[in-house]
Amino acid sequence: MNLQTHIIKGFHWPRHYTSAVAIGWHVDGEAGPIGSDPKNKEHLAARSMGQYGVTTAMPRILDIHDDLDIPASFFIPAYLVKEYPELTKRISEASVSHEIAYHGYMHENVFMVTDKEEDDLFDLQVTIMQEELGRKCSGWSAPGWGVRENTLQNMFKHNFLYDSSLMEYDRPYILCYDEKKMVELPISMVLDDYEIYGASLYPHGGGVNATAEEGYQIYREEFDGLRAYGGLFTTTFHPCILGRPGRLMMLKRLLAYMKSFEDVWFATYEEIATYVKEEFIR
């Protein structure tokens, strides 16, 4: 594979900021279970769990972001964008400037499709987002963080500004592939709500039901650490998981704590990637 990763020498955040926060929501809806196994189209309970995130949790999530004046990036499978036009309308009309980004067509696992099928799915998601949103998106986070060489080729083919699926550093860094460059906004399993609260009805049911307070402690510790080291706090939150009422109350308290620090930049992934590209990529 011709992929190389480069840390950015002399990296600094803009203005007076010493670290940054980008709140990412993976709005998988019913595309999550269906993408894992097409047979879940008939699994009404599994589908309804994903639908809860779209119809019940998302309005509450947007209200929290409005109340605290914190932008977010919403990674949404193209299938859902077409299926729920009121969802993207509500995001676009929020008082805070949010971002909508790519997240596959049906949250597909790239390791279960051929290169040609993946190529077609990339083309399809880009086309649908263009038609439904009236513009192309700037970047993406891979469904299930599944990235292989053919995935990279498609990202560069469609001129993505950034990817947010890899984990080598905890500040923005550069992906170089066949002399082309892209911003990487790293993620972490520490900041994935599924690792704390993950539960699903497919294929066999079950999962974890930790207290909201456990999540608060983990997320606050990671924020404090990243702030101390000048890092980037990016989340992989799911409305159907973290969007449960008790956890949302915890999240609002956590975000209020994080917002109390004036040296932390709250921005969308697109804003951060644009800054990195303009400031550090030649």
C-alpha atoms as a printed R data frame, in Angstrom:
    type eleno elety resid chain resno       x       y      z
1   ATOM     1    CA   MET     A     1   0.000   0.000  0.000
2   ATOM     2    CA   ASN     A     2   1.297   3.452 -0.924
3   ATOM     3    CA   LEU     A     3  -0.203   5.186  2.121
4   ATOM     4    CA   GLN     A     4   2.097   7.309  4.275
5   ATOM     5    CA   THR     A     5   1.141   9.305  7.351
6   ATOM     6    CA   HIS     A     6   2.892  12.480  8.420
7   ATOM     7    CA   ILE     A     7   2.707  14.336 11.693
8   ATOM     8    CA   ILE     A     8   2.539  18.102 11.199
9   ATOM     9    CA   LYS     A     9   5.750  19.697 12.449
10  ATOM    10    CA   GLY     A    10   5.191  22.979 14.231
11  ATOM    11    CA   PHE     A    11   1.478  22.350 14.501
12  ATOM    12    CA   HIS     A    12  -0.511  24.950 16.421
13  ATOM    13    CA   TRP     A    13  -4.168  25.737 16.862
14  ATOM    14    CA   PRO     A    14  -5.541  29.077 15.603
15  ATOM    15    CA   ARG     A    15  -5.561  32.285 17.599
16  ATOM    16    CA   HIS     A    16  -5.316  31.739 21.366
17  ATOM    17    CA   TYR     A    17  -6.553  28.142 21.342
18  ATOM    18    CA   THR     A    18  -4.373  25.342 22.705
19  ATOM    19    CA   SER     A    19  -6.631  22.360 21.906
20  ATOM    20    CA   ALA     A    20  -9.828  21.637 19.997
21  ATOM    21    CA   VAL     A    21 -13.127  19.779 20.289
22  ATOM    22    CA   ALA     A    22 -15.107  18.386 17.360
23  ATOM    23    CA   ILE     A    23 -18.326  16.655 18.358
24  ATOM    24    CA   GLY     A    24 -19.124  13.944 15.850
25  ATOM    25    CA   TRP     A    25 -22.484  12.181 15.710
26  ATOM    26    CA   HIS     A    26 -22.827   9.004 13.653
27  ATOM    27    CA   VAL     A    27 -26.507   9.079 12.783
28  ATOM    28    CA   ASP     A    28 -26.778   5.494 11.594
29  ATOM    29    CA   GLY     A    29 -30.534   4.979 12.047
30  ATOM    30    CA   GLU     A    30 -31.783   1.701 10.611
31  ATOM    31    CA   ALA     A    31 -28.882   1.724  8.145
32  ATOM    32    CA   GLY     A    32 -26.715   0.443 11.000
33  ATOM    33    CA   PRO     A    33 -28.373  -2.960 11.412
34  ATOM    34    CA   ILE     A    34 -29.226  -3.296  7.708
35  ATOM    35    CA   GLY     A    35 -25.646  -2.509  6.696
36  ATOM    36    CA   SER     A    36 -24.423  -5.191  9.087
37  ATOM    37    CA   ASP     A    37 -26.804  -7.785  7.677
38  ATOM    38    CA   PRO     A    38 -29.366  -7.144  4.897
39  ATOM    39    CA   LYS     A    39 -31.691  -9.639  6.593
40  ATOM    40    CA   ASN     A    40 -32.255  -7.010  9.276
41  ATOM    41    CA   LYS     A    41 -34.589  -5.242  6.847
42  ATOM    42    CA   GLU     A    42 -37.164  -7.633  8.329
43  ATOM    43    CA   HIS     A    43 -35.967  -7.186 11.939
44  ATOM    44    CA   LEU     A    44 -38.436  -4.510 12.998
45  ATOM    45    CA   ALA     A    45 -37.166  -4.208 16.568
46  ATOM    46    CA   ALA     A    46 -33.558  -3.716 15.436
47  ATOM    47    CA   ARG     A    47 -34.681  -1.136 12.905
48  ATOM    48    CA   SER     A    48 -36.753   0.688 15.512
49  ATOM    49    CA   MET     A    49 -33.723   1.019 17.793
50  ATOM    50    CA   GLY     A    50 -31.922   2.899 15.038
51  ATOM    51    CA   GLN     A    51 -35.022   4.913 14.219
52  ATOM    52    CA   TYR     A    52 -35.180   6.085 17.840
53  ATOM    53    CA   GLY     A    53 -31.917   7.898 17.257
54  ATOM    54    CA   VAL     A    54 -33.338   9.741 14.251
55  ATOM    55    CA   THR     A    55 -36.883  10.580 15.321
56  ATOM    56    CA   THR     A    56 -36.667  10.829 19.119
57  ATOM    57    CA   ALA     A    57 -33.077  11.583 20.105
58  ATOM    58    CA   MET     A    58 -31.934  13.918 17.325
59  ATOM    59    CA   PRO     A    59 -34.310  16.810 18.177
60  ATOM    60    CA   ARG     A    60 -33.085  16.670 21.790
61  ATOM    61    CA   ILE     A    61 -29.459  16.515 20.675
62  ATOM    62    CA   LEU     A    62 -29.892  19.557 18.450
63  ATOM    63    CA   ASP     A    63 -31.527  21.428 21.329
64  ATOM    64    CA   ILE     A    64 -28.516  20.726 23.558
65  ATOM    65    CA   HIS     A    65 -26.121  21.998 20.908
66  ATOM    66    CA   ASP     A    66 -28.268  25.093 20.466
67  ATOM    67    CA   ASP     A    67 -28.427  25.728 24.214
68  ATOM    68    CA   LEU     A    68 -24.644  25.528 24.598
69  ATOM    69    CA   ASP     A    69 -23.798  27.116 21.222
70  ATOM    70    CA   ILE     A    70 -21.628  24.156 20.235
71  ATOM    71    CA   PRO     A    71 -21.353  23.086 16.580
72  ATOM    72    CA   ALA     A    72 -21.412  19.428 15.593
73  ATOM    73    CA   SER     A    73 -20.661  17.263 12.585
74  ATOM    74    CA   PHE     A    74 -23.318  14.722 11.658
75  ATOM    75    CA   PHE     A    75 -22.097  11.713  9.678
76  ATOM    76    CA   ILE     A    76 -25.198  10.309  8.002
77  ATOM    77    CA   PRO     A    77 -25.582   7.400  5.562
78  ATOM    78    CA   ALA     A    78 -26.971   8.652  2.262
79  ATOM    79    CA   TYR     A    79 -29.899   6.251  2.560
80  ATOM    80    CA   LEU     A    80 -31.077   8.110  5.675
81  ATOM    81    CA   VAL     A    81 -30.567  11.522  4.095
82  ATOM    82    CA   LYS     A    82 -32.997  10.486  1.380
83  ATOM    83    CA   GLU     A    83 -35.365   8.697  3.766
84  ATOM    84    CA   TYR     A    84 -35.569  11.510  6.349
85  ATOM    85    CA   PRO     A    85 -35.388  14.884  4.577
86  ATOM    86    CA   GLU     A    86 -36.775  16.579  7.690
87  ATOM    87    CA   LEU     A    87 -33.658  15.453  9.597
88  ATOM    88    CA   THR     A    88 -31.191  17.314  7.403
89  ATOM    89    CA   LYS     A    89 -33.569  20.273  7.223
90  ATOM    90    CA   ARG     A    90 -33.592  20.549 11.009
91  ATOM    91    CA   ILE     A    91 -29.790  20.299 11.161
92  ATOM    92    CA   SER     A    92 -29.375  22.961  8.486
93  ATOM    93    CA   GLU     A    93 -31.841  25.319 10.154
94  ATOM    94    CA   ALA     A    94 -30.342  25.079 13.652
95  ATOM    95    CA   SER     A    95 -29.107  28.266 15.273
96  ATOM    96    CA   VAL     A    96 -25.587  26.781 15.355
97  ATOM    97    CA   SER     A    97 -23.730  26.124 12.100
98  ATOM    98    CA   HIS     A    98 -23.461  22.343 11.928
99  ATOM    99    CA   GLU     A    99 -21.912  20.098  9.292
100 ATOM   100    CA   ILE     A   100 -23.403  17.121  7.453
101 ATOM   101    CA   ALA     A   101 -20.803  14.632  6.229
102 ATOM   102    CA   TYR     A   102 -20.525  11.329  4.398
103 ATOM   103    CA   HIS     A   103 -21.010   8.013  6.181
104 ATOM   104    CA   GLY     A   104 -21.512   5.511  3.383
105 ATOM   105    CA   TYR     A   105 -24.758   4.657  1.659
106 ATOM   106    CA   MET     A   106 -26.173   2.001  3.993
107 ATOM   107    CA   HIS     A   107 -23.428   1.954  6.623
108 ATOM   108    CA   GLU     A   108 -21.865  -0.892  4.668
109 ATOM   109    CA   ASN     A   109 -18.874  -2.931  5.809
110 ATOM   110    CA   VAL     A   110 -16.242  -2.432  3.103
111 ATOM   111    CA   PHE     A   111 -14.685  -5.787  3.949
112 ATOM   112    CA   MET     A   112 -17.884  -7.515  2.812
113 ATOM   113    CA   VAL     A   113 -18.028  -5.948 -0.680
114 ATOM   114    CA   THR     A   114 -15.870  -6.098 -3.790
115 ATOM   115    CA   ASP     A   115 -13.806  -3.154 -5.014
116 ATOM   116    CA   LYS     A   116 -16.335  -2.522 -7.773
117 ATOM   117    CA   GLU     A   117 -19.230  -2.617 -5.315
118 ATOM   118    CA   GLU     A   118 -17.413  -0.176 -3.042
119 ATOM   119    CA   ASP     A   119 -16.713   2.127 -5.997
120 ATOM   120    CA   ASP     A   120 -20.408   2.123 -6.887
121 ATOM   121    CA   LEU     A   121 -21.429   2.782 -3.268
122 ATOM   122    CA   PHE     A   122 -19.083   5.774 -3.068
123 ATOM   123    CA   ASP     A   123 -20.510   7.168 -6.303
124 ATOM   124    CA   LEU     A   124 -24.033   6.586 -5.011
125 ATOM   125    CA   GLN     A   125 -23.529   8.306 -1.657
126 ATOM   126    CA   VAL     A   126 -21.894  11.337 -3.277
127 ATOM   127    CA   THR     A   127 -24.682  11.612 -5.855
128 ATOM   128    CA   ILE     A   128 -27.479  11.338 -3.295
129 ATOM   129    CA   MET     A   129 -25.924  13.879 -0.931
130 ATOM   130    CA   GLN     A   130 -25.471  16.296 -3.823
131 ATOM   131    CA   GLU     A   131 -29.093  15.857 -4.886
132 ATOM   132    CA   GLU     A   132 -30.587  16.062 -1.400
133 ATOM   133    CA   LEU     A   133 -28.357  18.738  0.129
134 ATOM   134    CA   GLY     A   134 -27.602  20.759 -2.984
135 ATOM   135    CA   ARG     A   135 -23.862  20.439 -2.468
136 ATOM   136    CA   LYS     A   136 -21.103  17.951 -1.882
137 ATOM   137    CA   CYS     A   137 -19.882  17.179  1.616
138 ATOM   138    CA   SER     A   138 -16.304  17.903  2.682
139 ATOM   139    CA   GLY     A   139 -15.330  14.651  4.349
140 ATOM   140    CA   TRP     A   140 -16.396  11.473  5.993
141 ATOM   141    CA   SER     A   141 -15.989   8.936  8.741
142 ATOM   142    CA   ALA     A   142 -15.996   5.346  7.538
143 ATOM   143    CA   PRO     A   143 -18.864   3.119  8.695
144 ATOM   144    CA   GLY     A   144 -17.388   0.875 11.366
145 ATOM   145    CA   TRP     A   145 -14.079   2.697 10.645
146 ATOM   146    CA   GLY     A   146 -13.544   0.258  7.780
147 ATOM   147    CA   VAL     A   147 -10.800   1.643  5.531
148 ATOM   148    CA   ARG     A   148  -8.724  -0.291  2.999
149 ATOM   149    CA   GLU     A   149  -6.668   0.776 -0.016
150 ATOM   150    CA   ASN     A   150  -9.654   0.884 -2.358
151 ATOM   151    CA   THR     A   151 -11.431   3.108  0.196
152 ATOM   152    CA   LEU     A   152  -8.508   5.538  0.095
153 ATOM   153    CA   GLN     A   153  -8.616   5.589 -3.691
154 ATOM   154    CA   ASN     A   154 -12.291   6.527 -3.590
155 ATOM   155    CA   MET     A   155 -11.745   9.268 -1.019
156 ATOM   156    CA   PHE     A   156  -9.116  10.885 -3.216
157 ATOM   157    CA   LYS     A   157 -11.156  10.305 -6.374
158 ATOM   158    CA   HIS     A   158 -14.002  12.335 -4.876
159 ATOM   159    CA   ASN     A   159 -11.644  15.013 -3.510
160 ATOM   160    CA   PHE     A   160 -12.556  14.609  0.140
161 ATOM   161    CA   LEU     A   161 -11.045  17.335  2.293
162 ATOM   162    CA   TYR     A   162 -10.658  15.007  5.267
163 ATOM   163    CA   ASP     A   163 -11.087  11.531  6.640
164 ATOM   164    CA   SER     A   164 -11.919  10.746 10.263
165 ATOM   165    CA   SER     A   165 -11.458   7.000 10.645
166 ATOM   166    CA   LEU     A   166  -7.836   6.410 11.697
167 ATOM   167    CA   MET     A   167  -6.032   6.612 15.018
168 ATOM   168    CA   GLU     A   168  -2.253   7.035 14.742
169 ATOM   169    CA   TYR     A   169  -1.961  10.475 16.373
170 ATOM   170    CA   ASP     A   170  -4.211  12.604 18.583
171 ATOM   171    CA   ARG     A   171  -3.776  15.824 16.614
172 ATOM   172    CA   PRO     A   172  -4.672  16.361 12.962
173 ATOM   173    CA   TYR     A   173  -2.173  14.768 10.613
174 ATOM   174    CA   ILE     A   174  -1.651  14.202  6.906
175 ATOM   175    CA   LEU     A   175  -2.462  11.176  4.755
176 ATOM   176    CA   CYS     A   176  -0.267  10.910  1.657
177 ATOM   177    CA   TYR     A   177  -1.289   8.486 -1.066
178 ATOM   178    CA   ASP     A   178   0.260   8.447 -4.541
179 ATOM   179    CA   GLU     A   179   1.515  12.021 -4.015
180 ATOM   180    CA   LYS     A   180  -1.941  13.249 -3.015
181 ATOM   181    CA   LYS     A   181  -2.666  14.643  0.435
182 ATOM   182    CA   MET     A   182  -5.663  14.632  2.742
183 ATOM   183    CA   VAL     A   183  -6.272  15.798  6.303
184 ATOM   184    CA   GLU     A   184  -6.821  13.054  8.873
185 ATOM   185    CA   LEU     A   185  -8.849  13.996 11.953
186 ATOM   186    CA   PRO     A   186  -8.109  11.057 14.260
187 ATOM   187    CA   ILE     A   187 -10.701   9.187 16.250
188 ATOM   188    CA   SER     A   188 -10.392   6.930 19.293
189 ATOM   189    CA   MET     A   189 -12.283   4.005 20.732
190 ATOM   190    CA   VAL     A   190 -12.065   5.805 24.078
191 ATOM   191    CA   LEU     A   191 -14.494   8.399 22.733
192 ATOM   192    CA   ASP     A   192 -16.871   5.945 21.052
193 ATOM   193    CA   ASP     A   193 -20.067   5.599 23.079
194 ATOM   194    CA   TYR     A   194 -20.549   2.050 21.797
195 ATOM   195    CA   GLU     A   195 -17.514   0.935 23.806
196 ATOM   196    CA   ILE     A   196 -19.270   1.997 27.021
197 ATOM   197    CA   TYR     A   197 -22.966   1.556 26.270
198 ATOM   198    CA   GLY     A   198 -22.961  -0.634 23.179
199 ATOM   199    CA   ALA     A   199 -25.975  -2.878 22.772
200 ATOM   200    CA   SER     A   200 -27.732  -4.293 19.736
201 ATOM   201    CA   LEU     A   201 -30.474  -6.724 18.861
202 ATOM   202    CA   TYR     A   202 -28.461  -8.205 16.019
203 ATOM   203    CA   PRO     A   203 -27.197 -10.792 15.525
204 ATOM   204    CA   HIS     A   204 -27.831 -12.265 18.979
205 ATOM   205    CA   GLY     A   205 -28.837  -9.336 21.216
206 ATOM   206    CA   GLY     A   206 -27.235  -8.138 24.421
207 ATOM   207    CA   GLY     A   207 -24.636  -5.549 25.270
208 ATOM   208    CA   VAL     A   208 -23.503  -3.178 27.974
209 ATOM   209    CA   ASN     A   209 -25.660  -1.002 30.192
210 ATOM   210    CA   ALA     A   210 -23.154   1.143 32.074
211 ATOM   211    CA   THR     A   211 -24.247   4.147 34.094
212 ATOM   212    CA   ALA     A   212 -24.181   7.595 32.529
213 ATOM   213    CA   GLU     A   213 -21.701   8.638 35.210
214 ATOM   214    CA   GLU     A   214 -19.135   6.115 33.980
215 ATOM   215    CA   GLY     A   215 -19.257   7.727 30.554
216 ATOM   216    CA   TYR     A   216 -18.920  11.174 32.061
217 ATOM   217    CA   GLN     A   217 -15.784  10.144 33.955
218 ATOM   218    CA   ILE     A   218 -14.137   8.565 30.904
219 ATOM   219    CA   TYR     A   219 -14.962  11.448 28.559
220 ATOM   220    CA   ARG     A   220 -13.915  14.128 31.054
221 ATOM   221    CA   GLU     A   221 -10.599  12.399 31.757
222 ATOM   222    CA   GLU     A   222  -9.856  12.140 28.035
223 ATOM   223    CA   PHE     A   223 -10.811  15.780 27.462
224 ATOM   224    CA   ASP     A   224  -8.573  16.926 30.312
225 ATOM   225    CA   GLY     A   225  -5.702  14.855 28.932
226 ATOM   226    CA   LEU     A   226  -6.095  16.036 25.357
227 ATOM   227    CA   ARG     A   227  -6.355  19.629 26.511
228 ATOM   228    CA   ALA     A   228  -3.117  19.238 28.492
229 ATOM   229    CA   TYR     A   229  -1.322  17.793 25.453
230 ATOM   230    CA   GLY     A   230  -2.831  20.178 22.896
231 ATOM   231    CA   GLY     A   231  -4.807  17.437 21.186
232 ATOM   232    CA   LEU     A   232  -8.041  17.053 19.279
233 ATOM   233    CA   PHE     A   233 -11.090  15.667 21.081
234 ATOM   234    CA   THR     A   234 -13.260  13.927 18.454
235 ATOM   235    CA   THR     A   235 -16.260  11.797 19.341
236 ATOM   236    CA   THR     A   236 -18.071   8.889 17.797
237 ATOM   237    CA   PHE     A   237 -21.475   9.359 19.393
238 ATOM   238    CA   HIS     A   238 -24.625   7.595 18.198
239 ATOM   239    CA   PRO     A   239 -28.064   9.158 18.771
240 ATOM   240    CA   CYS     A   240 -29.616   5.740 19.377
241 ATOM   241    CA   ILE     A   241 -27.077   5.067 22.157
242 ATOM   242    CA   LEU     A   242 -25.978   8.316 23.795
243 ATOM   243    CA   GLY     A   243 -29.338   9.853 22.928
244 ATOM   244    CA   ARG     A   244 -31.134   8.035 25.728
245 ATOM   245    CA   PRO     A   245 -32.545  10.591 28.225
246 ATOM   246    CA   GLY     A   246 -30.253   9.899 31.173
247 ATOM   247    CA   ARG     A   247 -27.151   9.914 29.010
248 ATOM   248    CA   LEU     A   248 -28.181  13.163 27.323
249 ATOM   249    CA   MET     A   249 -28.381  14.834 30.723
250 ATOM   250    CA   MET     A   250 -24.840  13.633 31.375
251 ATOM   251    CA   LEU     A   251 -23.692  14.875 27.974
252 ATOM   252    CA   LYS     A   252 -25.086  18.338 28.555
253 ATOM   253    CA   ARG     A   253 -23.211  18.536 31.854
254 ATOM   254    CA   LEU     A   254 -20.016  17.299 30.187
255 ATOM   255    CA   LEU     A   255 -20.221  19.783 27.312
256 ATOM   256    CA   ALA     A   256 -20.894  22.644 29.719
257 ATOM   257    CA   TYR     A   257 -17.747  21.681 31.640
258 ATOM   258    CA   MET     A   258 -15.699  21.544 28.450
259 ATOM   259    CA   LYS     A   259 -17.110  24.858 27.246
260 ATOM   260    CA   SER     A   260 -15.909  26.567 30.438
261 ATOM   261    CA   PHE     A   261 -12.319  26.650 29.119
262 ATOM   262    CA   GLU     A   262 -11.599  29.646 26.916
263 ATOM   263    CA   ASP     A   263  -8.516  28.060 25.329
264 ATOM   264    CA   VAL     A   264 -10.511  25.258 23.672
265 ATOM   265    CA   TRP     A   265 -11.678  25.655 20.072
266 ATOM   266    CA   PHE     A   266 -15.120  24.147 19.376
267 ATOM   267    CA   ALA     A   267 -15.498  23.588 15.647
268 ATOM   268    CA   THR     A   268 -16.871  21.231 13.033
269 ATOM   269    CA   TYR     A   269 -14.611  18.683 11.390
270 ATOM   270    CA   GLU     A   270 -14.849  20.688  8.183
271 ATOM   271    CA   GLU     A   271 -13.686  23.873  9.921
272 ATOM   272    CA   ILE     A   272 -10.721  22.120 11.517
273 ATOM   273    CA   ALA     A   273  -9.720  20.352  8.302
274 ATOM   274    CA   THR     A   274  -9.975  23.608  6.344
275 ATOM   275    CA   TYR     A   275  -7.724  25.330  8.863
276 ATOM   276    CA   VAL     A   276  -5.174  22.498  8.698
277 ATOM   277    CA   LYS     A   277  -5.134  22.442  4.907
278 ATOM   278    CA   GLU     A   278  -4.771  26.205  4.538
279 ATOM   279    CA   GLU     A   279  -2.162  26.541  7.279
280 ATOM   280    CA   PHE     A   280   0.012  23.444  6.889
281 ATOM   281    CA   ILE     A   281  -0.444  21.663  3.541
282 ATOM   282    CA   ARG     A   282   1.607  22.982  0.692
